[in-house]
Amino acid sequence: MELEKFMATNFPNLVLTPPLFYNWDIGIRFELGVDWKREENKEGSVYLRGVYDRTITLFESLHQEDEEILVVVNAHDYGGKWAFRGKLNLFSRYVRDKSVLYKLQHKMIPYIIPEDDEDGKYKTHLFILKCKTSDIRYVSLLKAICNTDMGVKPSINNRVFFINVKNETIFHVYDDRGCDLVAKSPEAIRSIYAKYNDWILDYDREKIDKVFN
């Protein structure tokens, strides 16, 4: 499977589960949501518009329209009751050309967080779609990911990772608060670090600066 080869070559021993930033030496953690207030939990709020803007800007800076990417979704099976019954519906909603869905791959693996599965009953389903950036409605998809903890629809409850095959990067929005960007080398994301330095999460800034300075 192409995903396995890519990860083994570029991100050995890294598991596609949060927090990517803390589990890999080369990365950036960006702050997406700024100045949240309880009343901002609604569609069209200033807060959410700011989250969308940062998320989409970072994604477009990382993924050119004609570049090959892998969209990877983790879905957990807690003993037979799938958390992701509508896998094809999710992908079909955000894919422009339905013929691309023929490339969708599925693999079942042991639960991706083994320490939370003492009895060994859980499983993780990986769904991998190889496509070009232009094949997906990424603006709508990213907004749905950001909506997940905000009570705004549509939303996506499963983890979605965007892998840039050429640049050897992984981009993951963990919720409306922030996102992780990890790379095989600092040079792959140095321009992103410089251009969007003001968006870096201050809590992790010291660690991030050491990677690039």
Disulfide bonds with the S-S distance in Angstrom:
none
